[in-house]
Amino acid sequence: MTEPADTPVDADADALRTLLRHQASTVTVVTAAGPPAAGFTATSFTAVSLRPPIVSFCLDRGSSSWPVVSRARHVGVHLLGHGQHEMARTFATSGIDRFAEPTRWRSGPEGVPVLDDTLAWLLCRVVDRVVVGDHAVVLAEPELLRHADVGSPLLYHRGRYAGLADTTDPGGRRSAA
C-alpha cells in the first residue's frame, strides 16, 4: 500500500532538495576579484535589511569559488535577465574558465568583474560570512548598483531555467502569470 501524497516525510537533504525545486528563485551570478577571478551561479540571493542595506547569498564551501570569496572584501552580484540561461549555465559549470569567451565582462570598481548586459548588478562590501553546515552565508552591503529599466528576471524552478509570462489584464495593468 502506498502512502498518500500529503504524508510528511523526514526532512533529510534529498527531501529538502526535492521540496526546494518547487520554489522559483531569481538567478544571479556572484563575482569576486582573484587571482584568479571567481564567479558562480546562485539562486540564494536575497535582501536582508534596508537600514542598513544588506543582502545575502549562500555558497558551498567546497566550491572552486569559495577560496576567493572567503577572502574577498567586495563582490559583484548580477541579476540575470530572461534569456541569459547560457551565462547561468557557464557560471554553474565546474572546471572551466567562466570568464572566457563568450562571457563579456570588464574589471569594475574594486577590481570586481562586472558582467555585461545583465538585468542589474550590485557592487557589495562583504560585512560577514557565517558558516552553516557545508555552506557559508555571505552578508554584504551594496555600495553601487546599476539596473535596466526594462526586462524580466531569469528564474530557476523545478531544475530548469524559466521566465515570467507577461499578460495584460482588462484594466490595462501588467501582471505576471
NORRA-V578270 format. One record per backbone hydrogen bond with DSSP energy under -0.5 kcal/mol. NH is the residue of the N-H (numbers start at 0). CO is the residue of the C=O. Records with the same first field share a line. If there is no record, write none. Layout:
# NORRA-V578270
NH=CO  CO
This chain:
# NORRA-V578270
6=3
11=9
15=11
16=12
17=13
18=14
19=15
20=16  17
21=18
22=19
23=21
24=155
26=153
27=25  41
28=77
29=39
30=75
31=37
37=31
39=29
40=90
41=27
45=55
47=53
48=53
50=51
53=48
54=139
55=45
56=137
58=135
60=133
62=59
65=62
67=64
68=64
69=65
70=67
71=67
74=123
75=30
76=121
77=28  75
78=76  119
79=26  77
81=151
83=80
87=83
88=84
89=85
90=86
91=87  88
92=88  89
95=92
97=95
99=96
102=99
104=102
105=113
107=105  111
110=107
111=108
113=105
114=112
115=103
117=114
118=78
119=78
120=145
121=76
122=143
123=74  121
124=140
125=72  123
126=138
127=138
129=136
130=128
131=134
134=131
135=58
136=129
137=56  135
138=127  136
139=54
140=124
141=139
142=122
143=122
145=120
147=118
153=79
154=161
155=24
156=159
157=20
159=156
161=154
165=163
166=174
168=166  172
171=168
174=166
176=164
